[in-house]
Amino acid sequence: MERRRFLKVAGAGAAAGAIASPAIAQSMPEVKWRVTSSFPKSLDTIYGASEVLAKAVSEATDGKFQIQVFAAGEIVPALQAADAVTNGTVEMCHTASYYYVGKDPTFAFGTAVPFGLNSRQQNAWFYHGGGNELLNEFYKKSNIYSLPGGNTGCQMGGWFRKEIKTVDDLKGIKMRIGGFAGQVMSKLGVVPQQIGGGDIYPALEKGTIDAAEWVGPADDEKLGFNKVAPFYYYPGWWEGGAALHFFINTAKWEELPKVYKSLLTTAAAQANIDMQAKYDARNPGALKRLVGAGAQLRPFSPEILDACLKASKEVYAETCAKNPDFKKIYDSMAAFRGDEYLWFQIAEYTFDNFLIRSRVSNTL
């Protein structure tokens, strides 16, 4: 009798195991995706965010969720990455949202807008200020679900072939400048040019453009801009904290098991943090080398910054008046910015300013 009872219990356990195994297998299926980057492999910090994400996802799923990374141009050109996601050519891309302001200026908020948020504030707004929800509500119209995927920190103001001392010096300059900032620059007489990162150097070298902004010292050094444009301006007031995103085809996102959605979200957050950490670690040395090689650092004058802020506010007002999506997100970002700088001026700015003065005076 005991033997029959044992066999009955053992059999029930085996049956339960047989039922449980497929359930586990179904939650971890074999998935193979492609991510097309808007950046060349040579810019390993910004391009590398896709590799960080793909590695994290693969390791967490024991290789069952594979994401193959492609550089700009290998599947589609740099500035067509979002289109490839929208139409389902690829499952996802890694790009700068503001590359697509030609479709709708609201895309700018996913990356940066003139005199907007710094990088810490961007993340605070994305994750805890409603930014992600607002952006995804907008991106849904393009068949896109987005996850923050990196930040460059405050960027430099770009490389110029001639010195820019006054607002009048900007008139007629052909400048590679991405996103919404081009519309602001237009008000000051600049002729904005939208050019992918890999094409900027030859355009500067040939004189097709007179100036170009990219990211900052670590990337600019690799691209060699100092060899063709000597004046290096700061700050990049149009990109106080330029964010990158992983754009995912909405249907493909919805197909994923819940556990894969969670892993992908976590991996994107890892890539988000990792990118800026790398830039912050690499920019100081690169800046020293650029200056040592002859780059001439120049700050934008207060006159120029004031004129740019005035022009920015004019463009915001004009765009908000005719684009409800833009206004909805701008109002959220602007209100958040006001509160953030109320806080930052108290502790962050005071702390940083003291240490900067101490470093300059050699008392640190």
C-alpha positions as CSV (number, residue, x, y, z in Angstrom):
1,M,0.0,0.0,0.0
2,E,2.8,2.4,0.9
3,R,4.5,1.5,-2.4
4,R,1.4,2.4,-4.4
5,R,1.0,5.7,-2.5
6,F,4.7,6.6,-3.2
7,L,4.3,5.9,-6.9
8,K,1.1,7.9,-7.0
9,V,2.8,11.0,-5.4
10,A,5.9,10.6,-7.6
11,G,3.8,10.3,-10.7
12,A,1.9,13.5,-9.7
13,G,5.2,15.3,-9.2
14,A,6.5,14.2,-12.6
15,A,3.2,15.3,-14.2
16,A,3.5,18.7,-12.6
17,G,7.1,19.0,-13.8
18,A,6.0,18.2,-17.3
19,I,3.4,20.9,-17.2
20,A,5.7,23.5,-15.7
21,S,8.6,23.1,-18.1
22,P,6.7,24.4,-21.2
23,A,5.4,27.4,-19.2
24,I,9.0,28.4,-18.4
25,A,10.1,27.8,-22.0
26,Q,7.2,29.9,-23.3
27,S,8.3,32.8,-21.1
28,M,11.9,32.6,-22.5
29,P,11.5,32.0,-26.3
30,E,14.1,32.4,-28.9
31,V,14.0,36.0,-30.2
32,K,16.3,37.6,-32.7
33,W,16.2,41.3,-33.4
34,R,18.3,43.8,-35.3
35,V,19.1,47.3,-34.0
36,T,20.3,49.9,-36.5
37,S,22.4,52.7,-35.0
38,S,22.5,56.3,-36.3
39,F,26.2,56.3,-35.5
40,P,29.4,54.9,-37.0
41,K,31.4,52.2,-35.1
42,S,34.4,54.6,-34.9
43,L,32.4,56.7,-32.3
44,D,32.5,53.8,-29.8
45,T,30.9,55.7,-26.9
46,I,27.7,56.7,-28.6
47,Y,27.5,53.7,-30.9
48,G,28.5,51.5,-28.0
49,A,25.2,52.0,-26.2
50,S,23.6,49.5,-28.6
51,E,26.3,47.0,-27.8
52,V,25.9,47.5,-24.0
53,L,22.1,46.9,-24.4
54,A,22.5,43.8,-26.6
55,K,25.1,42.2,-24.3
56,A,23.0,42.7,-21.2
57,V,19.9,41.3,-22.8
58,S,21.8,38.2,-24.2
59,E,23.5,37.5,-20.9
60,A,20.2,37.8,-18.9
61,T,18.4,35.4,-21.2
62,D,21.3,32.9,-21.6
63,G,21.4,33.9,-25.3
64,K,17.7,33.4,-26.0
65,F,17.1,37.0,-26.8
66,Q,19.7,38.1,-29.4
67,I,19.9,41.7,-30.7
68,Q,22.4,42.2,-33.5
69,V,23.8,45.7,-33.8
70,F,24.4,47.5,-37.2
71,A,26.2,50.7,-37.7
72,A,24.8,53.7,-39.6
73,G,24.7,52.8,-43.3
74,E,24.8,49.1,-43.0
75,I,21.1,48.7,-43.2
76,V,19.8,52.3,-43.6
77,P,21.5,55.7,-43.6
78,A,22.0,57.4,-40.2
79,L,19.1,59.8,-40.5
80,Q,16.6,57.1,-41.6
81,A,16.9,54.9,-38.6
82,A,13.5,55.8,-37.1
83,D,11.8,55.3,-40.5
84,A,13.2,51.7,-40.5
85,V,11.6,51.1,-37.2
86,T,8.3,52.7,-38.2
87,N,8.0,50.6,-41.3
88,G,9.2,47.4,-39.7
89,T,12.5,47.0,-41.6
90,V,14.2,46.5,-38.2
91,E,12.8,45.9,-34.8
92,M,14.6,48.8,-33.2
93,C,17.1,51.6,-33.6
94,H,19.4,53.7,-31.5
95,T,19.1,57.4,-32.5
96,A,18.7,61.0,-31.6
97,S,15.0,61.9,-31.7
98,Y,15.6,65.4,-32.8
99,Y,17.0,64.1,-36.2
100,Y,13.3,63.8,-37.2
101,V,12.1,67.4,-36.5
102,G,11.4,67.7,-40.2
103,K,8.5,65.3,-39.6
104,D,7.3,67.1,-36.5
105,P,9.2,69.5,-34.2
106,T,7.9,67.6,-31.2
107,F,10.5,65.0,-31.9
108,A,13.1,67.5,-30.5
109,F,12.1,66.9,-26.9
110,G,13.4,63.3,-27.0
111,T,16.9,64.6,-27.4
112,A,17.3,68.3,-26.4
113,V,15.9,71.7,-27.0
114,P,17.6,75.1,-26.8
115,F,18.1,76.2,-23.2
116,G,16.3,73.1,-22.0
117,L,17.3,70.5,-19.4
118,N,20.7,69.3,-18.4
119,S,21.4,65.6,-18.4
120,R,20.4,64.9,-14.8
121,Q,17.3,66.9,-15.2
122,Q,16.5,65.1,-18.5
123,N,16.6,61.7,-16.7
124,A,14.5,63.1,-13.8
125,W,11.9,64.3,-16.3
126,F,11.9,61.1,-18.3
127,Y,11.7,58.7,-15.4
128,H,9.8,60.7,-12.8
129,G,8.4,63.8,-14.3
130,G,6.1,62.3,-16.9
131,G,8.5,62.8,-19.8
132,N,8.6,59.2,-21.0
133,E,4.8,58.9,-21.0
134,L,4.3,62.1,-22.9
135,L,7.0,61.1,-25.5
136,N,5.6,57.6,-26.0
137,E,2.1,59.0,-26.5
138,F,3.5,61.1,-29.3
139,Y,5.8,58.4,-30.7
140,K,2.9,56.0,-30.9
141,K,1.7,58.0,-34.0
142,S,4.9,56.8,-35.7
143,N,4.5,53.2,-34.6
144,I,7.3,53.7,-32.1
145,Y,7.8,52.8,-28.4
146,S,10.9,54.4,-26.9
147,L,13.3,53.9,-24.0
148,P,16.0,56.4,-23.0
149,G,19.3,55.1,-24.2
150,G,22.1,57.4,-23.3
151,N,23.1,61.0,-22.8
152,T,26.2,63.0,-23.8
153,G,25.9,65.6,-21.1
154,C,26.2,69.3,-22.1
155,Q,27.7,69.5,-25.5
156,M,30.2,71.9,-27.0
157,G,29.1,74.8,-29.2
158,G,30.9,73.5,-32.2
159,W,33.8,74.2,-34.6
160,F,34.0,77.3,-36.7
161,R,36.3,78.2,-39.5
162,K,36.3,81.9,-38.4
163,E,36.0,83.6,-35.0
164,I,32.4,84.5,-33.9
165,K,32.5,87.7,-31.7
166,T,29.1,89.2,-32.3
167,V,25.6,88.1,-33.4
168,D,26.3,89.7,-36.8
169,D,29.2,87.3,-37.3
170,L,26.7,84.4,-37.4
171,K,24.9,85.8,-40.5
172,G,25.3,83.7,-43.6
173,I,27.2,80.9,-41.9
174,K,26.4,77.4,-43.2
175,M,26.4,75.3,-40.0
176,R,25.8,71.6,-39.5
177,I,23.4,71.7,-36.5
178,G,20.9,69.1,-35.6
179,G,17.3,69.3,-34.5
180,F,15.2,72.2,-33.4
181,A,18.2,74.5,-32.8
182,G,18.5,74.9,-36.5
183,Q,15.3,76.9,-36.6
184,V,16.6,79.1,-33.8
185,M,19.8,79.7,-35.6
186,S,17.9,80.6,-38.7
187,K,16.5,83.6,-36.9
188,L,20.1,84.8,-36.3
189,G,21.0,84.4,-40.0
190,V,22.6,81.0,-39.8
191,V,21.9,78.5,-42.7
192,P,21.4,75.1,-40.8
193,Q,22.5,71.9,-42.4
194,Q,21.4,68.4,-41.3
195,I,24.3,66.1,-41.9
196,G,25.1,62.7,-40.4
197,G,28.2,62.4,-38.1
198,G,30.3,60.5,-40.6
199,D,29.8,63.2,-43.3
200,I,30.7,66.3,-41.3
201,Y,34.5,66.3,-41.7
202,P,34.5,66.2,-45.5
203,A,31.9,68.9,-45.6
204,L,34.0,71.2,-43.4
205,E,37.2,70.3,-45.2
206,K,35.7,71.2,-48.6
207,G,34.1,74.4,-47.3
208,T,30.6,73.1,-48.1
209,I,29.8,74.2,-44.5
210,D,31.5,76.9,-42.4
211,A,30.8,75.4,-38.9
212,A,29.6,72.2,-37.3
213,E,28.5,71.0,-33.9
214,W,28.7,67.3,-33.0
215,V,29.0,66.2,-29.3
216,G,32.1,67.1,-27.4
217,P,35.9,66.5,-27.1
218,A,36.0,62.7,-27.0
219,D,34.0,62.4,-30.3
220,D,35.3,65.5,-31.9
221,E,38.9,64.5,-31.5
222,K,38.2,61.2,-33.2
223,L,36.5,63.0,-36.1
224,G,39.4,65.4,-36.5
225,F,37.4,68.6,-36.7
226,N,40.3,70.6,-35.2
227,K,42.2,70.0,-38.4
228,V,39.7,71.9,-40.6
229,A,38.1,74.4,-38.2
230,P,40.3,76.0,-35.5
231,F,37.8,77.8,-33.3
232,Y,36.0,75.6,-30.7
233,Y,33.1,77.3,-29.0
234,Y,31.1,76.5,-25.8
235,P,28.6,75.9,-24.4
236,G,26.2,74.0,-26.7
237,W,23.2,75.9,-25.4
238,W,20.9,73.9,-27.7
239,E,22.0,70.6,-26.0
240,G,22.4,71.1,-22.3
241,G,21.8,67.3,-21.9
242,A,21.4,65.6,-25.2
243,A,19.6,62.3,-24.8
244,L,19.6,59.3,-27.1
245,H,16.8,56.7,-27.4
246,F,16.1,53.2,-28.4
247,F,13.1,53.3,-30.7
248,I,11.2,50.0,-30.9
249,N,8.6,49.0,-33.4
250,T,5.3,49.1,-31.4
251,A,4.0,45.7,-32.7
252,K,7.4,44.1,-32.0
253,W,7.4,45.5,-28.5
254,E,3.9,44.2,-27.8
255,E,4.9,40.7,-29.0
256,L,7.6,40.4,-26.4
257,P,6.9,38.4,-23.2
258,K,6.6,40.5,-20.1
259,V,10.0,39.3,-18.8
260,Y,11.7,40.4,-22.0
261,K,10.1,43.8,-21.8
262,S,11.4,44.2,-18.3
263,L,14.9,43.0,-19.3
264,L,15.0,45.4,-22.3
265,T,13.9,48.3,-20.2
266,T,16.6,47.5,-17.6
267,A,19.3,47.1,-20.3
268,A,18.4,50.4,-21.9
269,A,18.7,52.1,-18.5
270,Q,22.2,50.5,-18.1
271,A,23.2,51.9,-21.5
272,N,21.7,55.2,-20.5
273,I,24.0,55.5,-17.5
274,D,27.0,54.0,-19.1
275,M,27.2,56.4,-22.0
276,Q,27.4,59.6,-20.0
277,A,29.8,58.0,-17.5
278,K,32.1,57.2,-20.5
279,Y,31.8,60.7,-21.9
280,D,32.5,62.3,-18.5
281,A,35.6,60.1,-18.1
282,R,36.9,60.7,-21.6
283,N,36.2,64.3,-22.4
284,P,38.8,66.0,-20.1
285,G,41.8,64.2,-21.6
286,A,40.5,64.7,-25.1
287,L,40.0,68.4,-24.5
288,K,43.6,68.8,-23.3
289,R,44.9,67.0,-26.4
290,L,42.8,69.2,-28.7
291,V,44.0,72.4,-27.1
292,G,47.5,71.0,-27.2
293,A,47.1,70.4,-30.9
294,G,46.1,74.0,-31.6
295,A,42.3,74.2,-31.0
296,Q,41.3,77.6,-29.9
297,L,38.7,77.5,-27.1
298,R,36.2,80.4,-27.2
299,P,33.1,81.0,-25.1
300,F,30.0,82.3,-26.8
301,S,29.7,85.9,-25.6
302,P,26.8,87.0,-23.3
303,E,25.5,89.1,-26.2
304,I,25.3,86.0,-28.4
305,L,23.7,83.8,-25.7
306,D,21.1,86.5,-24.9
307,A,20.2,86.8,-28.6
308,C,19.9,83.0,-28.9
309,L,17.7,82.8,-25.8
310,K,15.4,85.5,-27.2
311,A,15.3,83.7,-30.6
312,S,14.5,80.4,-28.9
313,K,11.6,81.8,-27.0
314,E,10.2,83.3,-30.2
315,V,10.4,79.9,-31.9
316,Y,8.8,78.1,-29.0
317,A,5.9,80.6,-29.0
318,E,5.4,80.2,-32.7
319,T,5.5,76.4,-32.6
320,C,3.3,76.1,-29.6
321,A,0.7,78.2,-31.3
322,K,0.3,75.8,-34.2
323,N,1.3,72.4,-32.8
324,P,-0.7,71.0,-29.9
325,D,1.6,68.0,-29.4
326,F,4.6,70.3,-29.2
327,K,2.8,72.6,-26.7
328,K,1.8,69.8,-24.4
329,I,5.3,68.5,-24.1
330,Y,6.9,71.9,-24.0
331,D,4.7,73.0,-21.1
332,S,5.6,69.9,-19.1
333,M,9.4,70.3,-19.8
334,A,9.4,74.1,-19.1
335,A,7.5,73.7,-15.8
336,F,9.9,70.9,-14.7
337,R,12.9,73.0,-15.7
338,G,11.8,75.9,-13.5
339,D,11.6,73.7,-10.4
340,E,14.8,71.9,-11.2
341,Y,16.9,75.1,-11.5
342,L,15.3,76.4,-8.3
343,W,16.9,73.4,-6.7
344,F,20.1,73.3,-8.7
345,Q,21.0,76.9,-7.9
346,I,20.9,76.1,-4.2
347,A,23.2,73.1,-3.8
348,E,24.5,71.8,-7.1
349,Y,25.6,75.2,-8.6
350,T,27.1,76.5,-5.3
351,F,29.1,73.3,-4.8
352,D,30.4,73.1,-8.4
353,N,31.2,76.8,-8.6
354,F,33.2,76.7,-5.4
355,L,35.3,73.7,-6.5
356,I,35.8,75.2,-10.0
357,R,37.1,78.5,-8.5
358,S,39.3,76.5,-6.1
359,R,40.7,74.5,-9.0
360,V,41.5,77.6,-11.0
361,S,43.2,79.3,-8.0
362,N,45.2,76.1,-7.2
363,T,43.8,75.8,-3.8
364,L,41.9,72.5,-4.4
